[in-house]
Amino acid sequence: MSFALWFLFTSTLFTPVTHCDRARISNWFVEKTIPQLNHELTRLKSLPLEQRVEIWSKRFLSTPYGIDPAGEESGVDPDPLFNVCAVDCETYVEQVLALAFSSNMPQLWRWLELMRYEKGIRSFENRFYTMALQWIPGNLRLGYLTSAHARIGGKPVLMIKDIDPNFPWARPFLRRFRQMGKRSPRGKASLEYLPLKTLIERYKRIPIPSVGLVVGARQIRNPFLITHMGFILKNNEGKLIWRHASGTAHRRKVEDRLLIAYLKETDSYFKKHRRRHVKGLIIYTISEPKPPETLVK
């Protein structure tokens, strides 16, 4: 599809403020049109990757947290593929990376499809559901994530969990498995993480920019091992920060936290509360990928 035809087609689909509560939204995207966003993608693509991730992630600051705010624009989940009005931790990371990797709007759409769907085929059944079995290996295949554990040091811990769609999971998870039918994820999910204690001791060794995936303790009726994700970047003072879409009750927005404070508070909180506790984080450094049109044949 030529750019002109694409523009005429998608300009009726992408209206960033259509579903926004303007009283709650103050991010950079609210007053932007498709041509303006396309121009900005082209303008920023010449900058180093670290700068692009910093710029695009910062433009979402204060965006409200929303549960599962993205979809296929039709069918089972009619939410938009790209949503600037609300984000959860995963869609925030995906959208920022897609923006940082793209030089125009067609590339932006394609990156979102590749990050979220098996072989980049946009459908509810193809969407990556579990992080350990689907999202992580799917995004590693795209070539932009590399484990930073060797650079950080310390001994990673292996976690394994069997995923069977027919297991008696808690009701919300079981409903999703049934919706996906034959495409439901199944198999032995395994991942290696660095414990919180290790990261507290060695956090200054984390390369920038990186993505952190928060690992929670295994639960019998919950198929997920990853409970949260966000960016590790530097602020203007050169300190490492955790920039993420927080779902915590008194936060509920995209925010910056000093990384060491976040790690220590997380460690302290789950030592005091008998809830599903955080074990540690998986850290991936982000690198410049190949163009999206070359990645899936």
C-alpha positions as CSV (number, residue, x, y, z in Angstrom):
1,M,0.0,0.0,0.0
2,S,1.4,3.4,-0.9
3,F,1.9,6.0,1.8
4,A,-0.8,8.2,0.3
5,L,-3.4,5.4,0.2
6,W,-2.3,4.3,3.7
7,F,-2.8,7.9,5.0
8,L,-6.3,8.2,3.6
9,F,-7.3,4.9,5.1
10,T,-5.8,5.1,8.6
11,S,-6.5,8.8,9.2
12,T,-10.1,7.8,9.9
13,L,-9.0,5.1,12.3
14,F,-6.4,6.9,14.3
15,T,-7.8,9.8,16.4
16,P,-5.7,10.1,19.5
17,V,-8.2,12.1,21.5
18,T,-11.4,10.5,20.5
19,H,-11.8,8.4,23.7
20,C,-9.6,10.6,26.0
21,D,-10.9,12.2,29.1
22,R,-9.2,15.6,28.4
23,A,-9.5,16.6,32.1
24,R,-7.1,13.7,33.0
25,I,-4.8,13.7,30.0
26,S,-1.9,16.1,29.7
27,N,0.6,14.1,27.6
28,W,2.3,15.3,24.4
29,F,0.1,13.3,22.1
30,V,-3.3,14.8,22.9
31,E,-3.3,17.7,20.4
32,K,-1.3,15.9,17.7
33,T,-2.6,14.9,14.3
34,I,-1.4,11.9,12.2
35,P,0.7,14.2,10.0
36,Q,2.3,15.8,13.0
37,L,3.1,12.4,14.6
38,N,4.5,11.1,11.3
39,H,6.7,14.1,11.0
40,E,8.0,13.7,14.5
41,L,8.8,10.1,13.9
42,T,10.9,11.0,10.9
43,R,12.6,13.9,12.7
44,L,13.6,11.9,15.7
45,K,14.8,8.7,14.0
46,S,18.2,10.3,13.3
47,L,18.9,10.6,17.0
48,P,20.7,7.9,19.0
49,L,18.4,5.1,20.3
50,E,18.8,6.0,23.9
51,Q,17.6,9.6,23.2
52,R,14.6,8.4,21.3
53,V,13.5,6.0,24.1
54,E,14.0,8.8,26.6
55,I,12.0,11.3,24.5
56,W,9.1,9.0,23.6
57,S,8.8,7.5,27.1
58,K,8.8,10.9,28.7
59,R,5.9,12.1,26.5
60,F,3.6,9.6,28.2
61,L,4.3,10.8,31.7
62,S,1.1,11.3,33.8
63,T,-0.9,9.2,31.2
64,P,-3.6,7.4,33.3
65,Y,-3.2,3.7,33.9
66,G,-5.8,1.5,32.2
67,I,-6.3,-2.3,32.4
68,D,-5.8,-3.9,29.0
69,P,-6.3,-0.6,27.0
70,A,-5.2,-2.0,23.6
71,G,-6.9,-4.4,21.1
72,E,-7.4,-5.2,17.5
73,E,-9.8,-2.3,16.7
74,S,-12.6,-4.8,16.0
75,G,-13.8,-8.3,16.9
76,V,-13.4,-9.7,20.4
77,D,-11.3,-6.7,21.6
78,P,-12.2,-3.5,19.7
79,D,-9.8,-1.3,21.7
80,P,-7.3,0.6,19.5
81,L,-4.0,-0.9,18.5
82,F,-2.3,2.4,19.7
83,N,-3.8,4.2,22.7
84,V,-2.4,7.5,24.0
85,C,-5.3,8.0,26.4
86,A,-4.5,5.1,28.8
87,V,-1.7,2.5,29.1
88,D,-0.9,-0.5,31.2
89,C,2.7,-1.5,31.9
90,E,3.0,-3.7,28.8
91,T,1.3,-1.4,26.3
92,Y,3.3,1.5,27.6
93,V,6.6,-0.4,26.9
94,E,5.4,-1.6,23.5
95,Q,4.2,1.8,22.3
96,V,7.4,3.6,23.4
97,L,9.6,1.0,21.7
98,A,7.5,1.0,18.6
99,L,7.7,4.8,18.4
100,A,11.5,4.8,19.1
101,F,12.1,2.2,16.3
102,S,9.9,3.8,13.6
103,S,10.5,6.6,11.1
104,N,6.9,6.7,9.9
105,M,3.4,5.7,10.8
106,P,3.3,2.4,8.8
107,Q,6.4,1.2,10.6
108,L,4.8,2.2,13.9
109,W,1.7,0.0,13.2
110,R,3.9,-2.9,12.0
111,W,6.2,-2.8,15.1
112,L,3.1,-3.0,17.4
113,E,1.9,-6.0,15.4
114,L,5.2,-7.7,15.6
115,M,5.6,-7.1,19.3
116,R,2.1,-8.3,20.3
117,Y,1.2,-11.0,17.8
118,E,2.6,-14.3,16.6
119,K,4.3,-13.6,13.3
120,G,2.8,-10.1,13.4
121,I,-0.6,-11.3,12.4
122,R,-3.1,-9.1,14.1
123,S,-5.9,-11.1,15.7
124,F,-7.1,-11.9,19.2
125,E,-6.1,-15.6,18.8
126,N,-2.6,-14.7,17.8
127,R,-1.9,-12.1,20.6
128,F,0.8,-13.0,23.0
129,Y,-0.9,-13.9,26.3
130,T,1.7,-15.2,28.7
131,M,5.0,-13.3,28.9
132,A,7.3,-16.3,29.6
133,L,5.9,-18.6,26.9
134,Q,5.0,-16.0,24.2
135,W,5.9,-12.3,24.7
136,I,9.6,-12.8,25.8
137,P,10.6,-15.4,23.1
138,G,8.5,-13.5,20.5
139,N,10.3,-10.2,21.2
140,L,13.7,-11.8,21.5
141,R,13.3,-13.1,18.0
142,L,12.8,-9.5,16.8
143,G,16.4,-8.8,17.8
144,Y,16.2,-5.7,19.9
145,L,16.5,-7.3,23.4
146,T,19.7,-8.7,24.9
147,S,20.1,-10.1,28.4
148,A,22.1,-7.7,30.6
149,H,22.6,-10.2,33.4
150,A,26.3,-10.9,32.5
151,R,27.1,-7.2,32.6
152,I,25.3,-6.7,35.9
153,G,26.8,-9.8,37.6
154,G,25.5,-12.0,40.3
155,K,23.9,-15.4,39.9
156,P,20.6,-15.6,38.1
157,V,17.8,-17.8,39.5
158,L,15.8,-20.2,37.2
159,M,12.0,-20.4,37.5
160,I,9.9,-22.9,35.7
161,K,6.1,-23.4,35.5
162,D,4.0,-25.8,33.4
163,I,1.3,-24.1,31.5
164,D,-1.7,-26.2,30.5
165,P,-4.8,-24.5,29.1
166,N,-7.0,-27.2,30.7
167,F,-5.6,-26.7,34.2
168,P,-8.2,-25.2,36.7
169,W,-6.8,-21.7,36.6
170,A,-8.6,-18.8,38.3
171,R,-11.7,-17.8,36.4
172,P,-10.3,-14.7,34.5
173,F,-7.3,-16.7,33.2
174,L,-9.4,-19.8,32.3
175,R,-11.9,-17.6,30.4
176,R,-9.0,-16.2,28.3
177,F,-7.6,-19.7,27.5
178,R,-11.0,-20.8,26.4
179,Q,-11.4,-17.7,24.2
180,M,-8.1,-18.4,22.5
181,G,-9.1,-22.1,21.8
182,K,-6.4,-24.1,19.9
183,R,-4.1,-21.1,20.0
184,S,-3.9,-21.1,23.8
185,P,-0.3,-21.1,25.0
186,R,1.0,-24.4,26.5
187,G,4.3,-25.8,27.6
188,K,7.0,-25.3,30.1
189,A,7.6,-21.7,30.9
190,S,11.1,-21.0,32.1
191,L,13.0,-17.8,32.8
192,E,16.1,-16.6,34.7
193,Y,15.9,-13.5,36.9
194,L,18.3,-11.5,39.1
195,P,17.1,-11.5,42.8
196,L,16.1,-8.1,44.3
197,K,19.1,-8.3,46.7
198,T,21.5,-8.7,43.8
199,L,20.0,-5.8,41.9
200,I,20.0,-3.5,45.0
201,E,23.7,-4.2,45.3
202,R,24.6,-3.9,41.6
203,Y,21.9,-1.6,40.1
204,K,24.5,0.9,38.9
205,R,25.8,-1.7,36.5
206,I,22.5,-1.9,34.6
207,P,23.1,-0.6,31.0
208,I,20.9,2.2,29.6
209,P,18.4,2.0,28.0
210,S,17.0,-1.3,29.4
211,V,13.7,-2.9,30.0
212,G,13.0,-4.6,33.4
213,L,10.5,-7.4,33.8
214,V,9.3,-7.9,37.4
215,V,9.1,-11.6,38.4
216,G,6.5,-12.7,41.0
217,A,6.5,-15.9,43.0
218,R,4.6,-18.8,41.4
219,Q,0.9,-19.2,42.3
220,I,-1.0,-22.4,41.8
221,R,-4.0,-20.9,39.8
222,N,-2.2,-18.0,38.1
223,P,-0.3,-18.8,34.8
224,F,1.8,-15.6,34.9
225,L,5.3,-15.3,36.2
226,I,5.8,-11.7,35.1
227,T,3.8,-9.2,37.1
228,H,5.1,-5.8,35.8
229,M,7.5,-4.2,33.4
230,G,9.1,-0.8,32.8
231,F,12.1,1.1,31.5
232,I,15.4,1.7,33.3
233,L,16.8,5.1,32.1
234,K,18.8,8.1,33.5
235,N,17.4,11.4,34.7
236,N,18.9,14.8,34.2
237,E,21.1,14.3,37.2
238,G,22.5,11.1,35.8
239,K,20.7,8.8,38.3
240,L,19.0,5.6,37.2
241,I,15.2,5.8,37.2
242,W,12.3,3.3,36.8
243,R,9.9,4.8,34.3
244,H,6.7,2.8,34.2
245,A,2.9,2.7,34.0
246,S,2.1,2.1,37.7
247,G,-1.1,0.2,38.5
248,T,-0.7,0.9,42.3
249,A,-3.9,2.3,43.7
250,H,-2.6,5.7,44.8
251,R,-0.5,6.2,41.6
252,R,-2.3,4.8,38.5
253,K,-0.3,6.7,35.9
254,V,3.0,6.7,34.0
255,E,5.6,8.0,36.5
256,D,9.3,8.2,37.3
257,R,10.8,6.6,40.4
258,L,14.5,6.5,41.4
259,L,15.4,2.9,40.6
260,I,17.2,2.1,43.9
261,A,14.2,3.5,45.8
262,Y,11.8,1.3,43.8
263,L,13.9,-1.8,44.3
264,K,14.3,-1.2,48.1
265,E,10.6,-0.3,48.6
266,T,9.5,-3.4,46.6
267,D,11.8,-5.6,48.6
268,S,10.6,-4.1,51.9
269,Y,6.9,-4.2,51.1
270,F,6.8,-7.8,50.1
271,K,8.8,-8.9,53.2
272,K,6.0,-7.3,55.4
273,H,2.9,-8.4,53.5
274,R,1.8,-12.0,52.9
275,R,0.9,-11.5,49.3
276,R,2.4,-12.7,46.1
277,H,5.9,-11.4,46.5
278,V,8.4,-10.1,44.0
279,K,11.4,-12.3,43.5
280,G,13.5,-10.1,41.2
281,L,13.8,-8.7,37.7
282,I,14.8,-9.8,34.3
283,I,16.9,-7.1,32.7
284,Y,17.2,-6.7,28.9
285,T,19.2,-4.0,27.3
286,I,17.6,-2.4,24.2
287,S,19.4,-2.1,20.9
288,E,18.6,-0.8,17.4
289,P,16.7,-3.5,15.5
290,K,16.5,-4.2,11.8
291,P,13.6,-2.6,9.8
292,P,10.3,-4.3,10.6
293,E,9.6,-5.4,7.0
294,T,12.7,-7.6,7.1
295,L,11.9,-9.5,10.3
296,V,8.9,-11.8,9.5
297,K,8.5,-13.4,6.1
